[in-house]
Amino acid sequence: MEFTTLSKAASKITDGSLVTFSGMELNRAPMALIYEIARQGKKDLRTISIPNPLPLDVLIGAGCVKRATFGFNGFSFEDGFVIAPNWKRAVENGLIEWKETDILEIVLALKAGSLGIKQIEVPQLKNTDYLKFNEYKKIKIGKDYSVLANAVRPDFALIHAQSLDL
């Protein structure tokens, strides 16, 4: 097991890298590492994330993100919902490329990447409006069809953990 500093860990992330990060809503995001990436001024990062608005919003605010693929990008709280402010500004002003998709598509695409397969079936996309706005491969199965999503293999997965076993 090799231990390192936040600065050294973030320095391994190169401009243009595809990055994913752990966390859900406001929990378990690797924020110390996200702030260090922002401090180092990484550029043109491509991100893919499940509902985890804070790290993406920080990276967008710091000018680190070129493209974001996400399943949900807002803050939910007891009294309502707020769109992440840097995200909102970047989308409204065309500062980043983005794709909104189903969260399970992201999870399955990451799974396919980890399994070393090129595509994976995403059954919940069938008969949805996602097919109108995104390109997916469809395969015929008897009289029916299935929808496939491309595998995703991030260059870096940033994961927050309370502790680890050595």
C-alpha positions in Angstrom: 0.0 0.0 0.0 1.4 3.4 -1.0 0.4 6.5 0.9 0.6 10.0 -0.7 -0.4 13.6 -0.2 -3.5 15.3 -1.7 -1.2 17.4 -3.8 0.7 14.4 -5.3 -2.5 12.5 -5.9 -4.1 15.4 -7.7 -1.0 16.0 -9.7 -1.4 12.6 -11.4 -4.7 13.8 -13.0 -3.8 15.2 -16.3 -5.7 17.9 -18.3 -8.4 16.3 -20.4 -8.8 13.2 -18.1 -12.1 11.4 -17.7 -12.9 11.5 -14.0 -15.6 10.0 -11.9 -16.1 10.4 -8.1 -17.9 8.8 -5.3 -20.7 10.2 -3.3 -24.4 10.7 -3.5 -26.1 14.1 -3.1 -24.0 15.8 -0.4 -22.5 12.7 1.2 -19.2 10.9 0.7 -17.8 13.1 -2.0 -13.9 13.3 -2.1 -14.0 17.0 -1.5 -10.4 17.5 -0.2 -9.2 16.0 -3.4 -11.7 18.0 -5.5 -10.5 21.3 -3.9 -6.9 20.3 -4.6 -7.7 19.6 -8.3 -9.3 23.0 -8.5 -6.2 24.6 -6.7 -3.9 23.0 -9.2 -6.0 24.5 -12.1 -6.6 21.3 -14.0 -8.3 21.9 -17.4 -10.6 20.3 -19.8 -11.7 17.5 -17.5 -14.4 15.2 -18.6 -16.6 14.0 -15.7 -19.2 11.4 -15.3 -21.2 11.2 -12.1 -24.3 9.9 -10.3 -26.3 12.4 -8.3 -23.4 14.3 -6.7 -23.6 18.0 -7.4 -21.0 19.5 -5.1 -17.8 18.1 -6.6 -18.9 18.9 -10.1 -20.1 22.4 -9.1 -16.7 23.2 -7.5 -14.8 21.9 -10.5 -17.0 23.9 -12.9 -16.6 27.0 -10.8 -12.8 26.6 -10.9 -12.9 26.3 -14.7 -11.7 22.7 -14.7 -14.5 21.0 -16.6 -14.9 20.7 -20.4 -17.7 18.0 -20.5 -20.0 16.6 -17.8 -22.2 13.6 -18.0 -24.6 13.3 -15.1 -27.8 11.8 -13.9 -28.9 14.6 -11.6 -27.2 17.9 -10.7 -29.1 19.8 -8.0 -29.2 20.1 -4.2 -32.2 18.6 -2.5 -33.0 19.7 1.0 -35.9 19.7 3.4 -37.6 22.7 1.9 -37.0 22.1 -1.7 -34.5 21.9 -4.5 -31.8 24.2 -5.9 -29.8 23.8 -9.2 -26.1 23.9 -8.5 -25.1 27.5 -9.2 -21.9 27.1 -11.2 -23.5 24.3 -13.2 -26.5 26.5 -14.0 -24.3 29.4 -15.1 -22.0 27.2 -17.2 -25.0 25.5 -19.0 -26.9 28.8 -19.6 -23.7 30.4 -21.0 -22.5 27.4 -23.1 -19.3 27.2 -21.1 -19.3 23.3 -20.9 -20.6 20.4 -23.0 -23.0 18.3 -21.1 -25.2 15.2 -21.3 -28.0 14.3 -18.9 -28.9 10.7 -18.7 -30.4 8.0 -16.5 -28.4 7.2 -13.4 -28.6 3.5 -14.0 -27.1 4.0 -17.5 -24.1 5.6 -15.8 -23.8 2.8 -13.3 -24.1 0.1 -15.9 -21.7 1.9 -18.3 -19.1 2.0 -15.5 -19.8 -1.6 -14.7 -19.2 -2.5 -18.4 -16.0 -0.6 -18.4 -14.8 -2.5 -15.3 -15.8 -5.8 -16.9 -13.9 -5.0 -20.1 -16.9 -5.2 -22.4 -17.7 -2.6 -25.0 -21.5 -2.1 -24.5 -24.1 -3.1 -22.0 -27.9 -3.4 -22.1 -29.8 -0.6 -20.4 -33.4 -1.8 -20.3 -34.9 1.2 -18.5 -34.0 3.5 -21.5 -36.4 1.6 -23.8 -39.5 3.6 -24.7 -38.2 6.8 -23.0 -37.5 10.3 -24.3 -33.8 9.6 -23.7 -33.9 7.9 -27.1 -35.1 11.2 -28.7 -32.1 13.2 -27.4 -29.2 10.8 -27.2 -27.9 8.2 -29.6 -28.0 4.6 -28.5 -27.4 1.4 -30.3 -30.6 -0.7 -30.5 -30.5 -4.4 -31.1 -33.4 -6.6 -32.2 -34.4 -9.4 -29.9 -37.1 -11.4 -31.5 -40.0 -9.0 -32.2 -38.7 -6.6 -29.5 -35.5 -4.6 -29.2 -33.0 -3.6 -26.5 -31.0 -0.5 -25.9 -27.2 -0.6 -25.4 -25.0 2.0 -23.8 -21.2 2.2 -24.4 -18.9 1.2 -21.6 -17.1 4.0 -19.7 -13.6 3.5 -18.4 -12.6 6.6 -16.4 -8.9 7.6 -16.2 -9.4 8.3 -12.5 -12.0 7.3 -9.9 -11.9 9.6 -6.9 -13.3 7.9 -3.8 -13.9 9.1 -0.3 -13.5 6.5 2.4 -13.7 6.8 6.2 -11.0 4.2 6.7 -9.3 1.4 4.9 -7.8 -2.0 5.6 -4.1 -2.5 5.1 
